[in-house]
Amino acid sequence: MERCPVCRARRNDDPVCHRCGTDLSWVCRVEAQAQTWQRVAIAKLLTDEHQLVREALQHAVKLKRAPLTLALLGMLDAELR
């Protein structure tokens, strides 16, 4: 997350927005969890365990609709057709 979702100020590493004072620590944790699921899916791609890859990507998308995660889901769907 590059900007505060409340006031759109550029973010630094502080979990509290420097402009509006919003505590963004929970948002940062959710974003980190989405990235973790995305990394799990990428690691599982090498094992051909497509169901595990799909589940990991679906967990990631529920947390954050990142372009890479959506692209990986699309690639997996196209491969299985």
URHUBEL-V752721 format. One record per helix or strand of 2 or more residues. SS is the DSSP state (hx for helix, st for strand). FROM is the first residue (numbers start at 1). LEN is the number of residues. If there is no record, write none. Layout:
BEGIN
SS&FROM&LEN, SS&FROM&LEN
END
This chain:
BEGIN
hx&25&21, hx&50&14, hx&67&14
END
